[in-house]
Amino acid sequence: MLSLLSRYADEAFWLGRHVERAENMARLLDVTGAFGRDQEAAAGDSAAIWRQALDVQADLERFQEEGRTLTPEEVIRFYTLDGENPGSIRACIASARQNALQLRPLLSVEVWEQLNGLYQDLTARAQRALAPGELSAFCSEIKLGCQTHAGIIEGTLYRDEAWYVLQIGRMLERADMTARLIDLRAPQIAPKGTVSRAPLDISQWTGLLRSAAGLHGYRRVHGAVVTPDRVAGYLIFDRHHARSIRTAIETVDGLLRELIRGYQLPWEDGIAAPLHELCIDLREGNVTTVIADGMRAFLDRIQQQVIATSDGLRDAFFATS
Amino acid sequence: MPGLLDAYSHDGAFCDMMGGLERLPHTSWLAARIDGMDLDDLRRRAEAAERELFRLGITFTVYSDREAIDRILPFDIIPRPLSAADWATIERGVVQRVAALNAFLDDVYHTQKVLADGVVPADLVLGNANYRPEMAGFEPPLAVYSHVCGIDIIRDADGRFLVLEDNARTPSGVSYVVENRRLMLRAFPDLFAQAHVRPVSDYGLHLRTALMELAPVWIPDPQIVLLTPGVYNSAFFEHVFLAREMGVPLVEGRDLFVDETDTVYVRTIKGPARVDVIYRRIDDDFLDPEAFNPESLLGVPGLMRAYLKGRVALANAPGTGVADDKALYAYMPRLIRYYLDQDPILENVDTHLCREPAGLSYTLANLEKLVVKPVGGSGGYGVTVGPLATRAEIERARALIEREPAAWISQPMISLSVCPTLVADGIEARRVDLRPFAVTGRETFVLPGGLTRVALQRGSIVVNSSQGGGSKDTWVLA
C-alpha cells in the first residue's frame, strides 16, 4: 500500500495542533476570566491579569503595535472571535477546518461533520461581540467541541501514519502550552534566597492547575497544600497527568518511534535523538534541580524542542517540494 | 382520500412516470404507490434526505465575495423511472456513441482520414482550441481517449431519446448518481423491495478496473491516483468521493513530480513512489505548465513528456475536447456511420450550424423559435431560448451571431420530458434530462441510469445546477 502523502502528513499534523491550540486557548481564557472577576471584586482592576494572558502567548507586543487597548473586552475579543488574529480560537478552528478539508479523503464523515459544524457555529457567533458574562460558557463550548473532535478521531480514524502524525502534532502543541503556562508564573519560583522571587498569590497557582485540567489530579497527589514548586513539578513531571510536559513529550517520543519503525521510514536521528534525550531528562529529573538550574532556561528548552521537532518532521517527511 | 397525483398534469410533454397519450405499463404500480403517499410524510423524507446530503458533504461550492458557501444540488425524492427496454436503447446508443468518439479522436490524431474525406471540415478540428498537436501520432493505451464520458440525453414529446450534448473531457455528476441512490434506499426501503432497480453502487469498481487496464501489463499492481485541482474546485467533493470509492489517493499537482527519466512520482513520507495511472480532473490547459498554460500552478511540470513516452497513463487523454465541441456534435450521426458503418441508435437534436451559410440564414430567420448556443460553452451559459426570450434578448443574440457565426449553433426547442416532482404546492410535472456515464477500458460500461437533472422552476427547461436545477434518482427497472 502507498505510504501517506507528504501533504496529508502536513495537514494531519496541523489538524492535531490547531484543535489542541483552540482547546488550550479556551482553557487559558476560562481561567483568566474567572481570575479576572475575582481580581476586580478585590482590587477593582483586572487589566494586569489580561496582560498575563497576552504574555503567555508572547502576543503583548503585537497587540499593542496593532493599536489595541488593553482592556478585558479587547483581549477577550482578540483571542476568541477575532478574524484577524491567527491565534484566536476562531482562527485556530478555521485553520483546523481547512486542514480537515484537505484531509477529507482520509477522514470519516463524522470528523468532518463535527468540525465543520463547530466552524459554522463560530462563524455565525462572530457576528456580534462576546459579552463578558458569556466567556465561560463560550470556553466550555469550545473545550467540548475540541474534545468531541478528539473523541471522534480516536473512535473512527484509520490508525495508519496519518493517525500517528496527528497525535504527534496534538501532543507537541500540548507540551508547548503547558510550558507557556508555567513560564507565566516562573518569576515566583526563582531559586530560594534570591531577591527576585515575586510576591506569592496562591490562587494564581490553583488557577494554573485548573487551566491545565490538573487541580483534581494534583490534590490526589499532594493533598490540599498548594505550593508553587509542587505545582510546577506536577505540571512538568507527573507521568499520570494528561497534560503534563512529561506525558506529552513521552507520548510524542513513543509515537515517533512506532511511526518510524512500523512504517520503515528513513530514521531521522536529528529529530529523534534530542527528543529522546529530553524524554529521559523528564523521566529522571525533579523540580528542585530545575528550579536551582533556572526554570526559565528549562522551559525554553522544552519550547525549543517543540519547534525543532516540528521543523524536523516538516523537513524530513512533510515537505512537498 | 384524494391521491397525490389526482391533479397531476403534464400537458403535451412526455412523462417518464405516466407516459404520453398511453399509460406506461412498467411504472403504473410505482405511480399508484406515490399516489397513495401522504404529502407530509413525503416532505419529511425529502428533508431528511437533503440534510443527509449536506451532512455527507456531497456539495458543490459557490463563491461570493469572501465567503465560500457549500451548497447541495437540490434533491427531489420522487424517482425517475426508465423501463428495461428504454435502458437497453440508451445503453447501446451510448456505447455506440463512445466508440465513434474514440474512433474519431484516434483518426484526428493519426491519419486524419475523416478530414481528407471531407466528412468534417478540417478547420473545425485543426482550428479548434481543444485540438492538441502534441497528441499527433501518439498511441494512447487501448487506443482509448475518452475513458469517462457523459452523454446528455433528452426525451421529446413522443418519448424518443435524443442526444443533446457529448461530454468527453471530464464530465462530473456521477457522485450524485451513487449518493442519490443511497439516500433513496434509506428513504424508501419498501419501494425497492418491489422495484428491482438496477444497482449503481459499483461505479468505483468499474472505474478502477478500467484505469488498471491502462497501465502497462508488466506492472503487477499499478498505482492509480486521482488528480484534483484542489479544495477550491466546485467538484472537489466528487473527487474525494471517487478517490474513496476506488480506494486510491487523491492528489494535487504539487504532490506529483516528473524526474529526468520521465517517470511520475508522488511524494510520500517514505519518499517518492511511482505513479502509473492518473485519473485527472484537471482541464488540459492546466495539466502541465511545460506543455500548456505556463501560468498553471495546478498541474505537474513534465507530465505530458512522461505521458507521450508512455511512462504514465492519463484518463481522459489530453486533446479529447476536440470531440465534444457543440459544432462537432452536429456531425456525430455522420461520424457514427463513417467509422462504425451503423445507423445511430440515438439521434441528435436537429442542429443548424451558423458556420454554414444555410444554417446561418435559417437561424437568423427563425430566432424566435430556436434555442441558440455558443459552440464552446458549458453549464447553460450564453444560451438564448427563443420562445421564452424578450425582444431585446433576441436582438442581442442576433448581433452576437452576426459578429462571429462559427461560434454559434441553433436547435429547435424540444419539449423535454417531465417527471412528477415534489414542489411547494404538492407534486407537479418538471422537465428532466439524463446524463448516463460510460467508462471505457477494454470495454465500455454504462452505469445503469445516470444523473437525472430536473428544472425545479415551473416551465423551465434549464436543468443546469448552476442555474437552479436539481437532481433525481434514476431507476432502471429490471
Interface residues (C-beta under 8 A of the other chain):
Chain A: L2 S3 L4 L5 S6 R7 A9 Q98 L101 Q102 R104 P105 V109 W112 E113 N116 E161 V165 Y263 Q264 L265 P266 F317 F318 A319 T320 S321
Chain B: R55 L56 G57 Q223 V231 F237 V240 A243 R244 P249 L250 V251 E252 R254 D255 V266 R267 T268 I269 K270 G271 A273
